[in-house]
Amino acid sequence: SSSRTKTLTLRASPKRIERMLKVVVALCLASASAFSFGSSKTAAPVGVDEMEIGVQAPAGFYDPLGFVAKDGPEAFIRRRAVERKHGRIAMMAITGVLVHNADIEFPGYLSISEDLKFSDVPNGLKGIFTVPAAGLAPILPLAAPVGVARGAGAHHSGG
């Protein structure tokens, strides 16, 4: 895989690089729409009262483990907001996996001291073990704003 990537990198024309950058930008913009916190009005399914907590068609109110009865509606609303946030993070992660598996990588070195190019990082879970610790360290500071972003459910600070 990495030899194929090196071959593609060597043969990449400026037009091809421009096209790949446009694809990456389009993917980033498409996934950014998941972070819009505005309320969009959509029609509710027939027979579903959106104002009632936990209602979904066709089951109606569905809480088989009794969390709403045990913890109350505030906890349910917070859990729903946290689920949305986790879903957005998962969408960003899968976009990164798809881009990397399509062999769209940054040119140059991931680590000059270890002579490791971006194109040398294998696809899949093996890739995370190839990246040096200094390359993984910036991920937490970059991901932290997503965890503390003000948006849906941000006023729910309970555990």
HUKACOR-V65371 format. One record per residue. RES is the residue in three letters. D_LAST is the distance of its C-alpha to the last C-alpha in whole Angstrom. Layout:
RES,D_LAST  RES,D_LAST
//
This chain:
SER,44  SER,44  SER,48  ARG,48  THR,45  LYS,48  THR,50  LEU,49  THR,48  LEU,51  ARG,53  ALA,50  SER,52  PRO,51  LYS,51  ARG,48  ILE,46  GLU,46  ARG,45  MET,42  LEU,41  LYS,41  VAL,39  VAL,36  VAL,36  ALA,36  LEU,33  CYS,31  LEU,32  ALA,31  SER,28  ALA,27  SER,27  ALA,24  PHE,23  SER,24  PHE,22  GLY,25  SER,25  SER,28  LYS,30  THR,31  ALA,32  ALA,30  PRO,32  VAL,34  GLY,33  VAL,29  ASP,28  GLU,25  MET,24  GLU,23  ILE,20  GLY,20  VAL,23  GLN,25  ALA,29  PRO,30  ALA,28  GLY,27  PHE,24  TYR,22  ASP,19  PRO,21  LEU,18  GLY,17  PHE,14  VAL,15  ALA,17  LYS,14  ASP,11  GLY,13  PRO,14  GLU,11  ALA,9  PHE,12  ILE,12  ARG,9  ARG,10  ARG,13  ALA,13  VAL,11  GLU,14  ARG,16  LYS,15  HIS,15  GLY,19  ARG,20  ILE,19  ALA,21  MET,24  MET,25  ALA,25  ILE,27  THR,29  GLY,29  VAL,31  LEU,33  VAL,35  HIS,35  ASN,36  ALA,39  ASP,40  ILE,39  GLU,39  PHE,39  PRO,42  GLY,43  TYR,41  LEU,38  SER,39  ILE,42  SER,43  GLU,42  ASP,44  LEU,41  LYS,41  PHE,39  SER,41  ASP,41  VAL,37  PRO,38  ASN,36  GLY,33  LEU,31  LYS,34  GLY,33  ILE,30  PHE,32  THR,35  VAL,33  PRO,33  ALA,31  ALA,32  GLY,31  LEU,28  ALA,27  PRO,27  ILE,24  LEU,21  PRO,22  LEU,23  ALA,20  ALA,18  PRO,19  VAL,18  GLY,14  VAL,14  ALA,17  ARG,17  GLY,17  ALA,16  GLY,13  ALA,13  HIS,12  HIS,9  SER,7  GLY,4  GLY,0
//
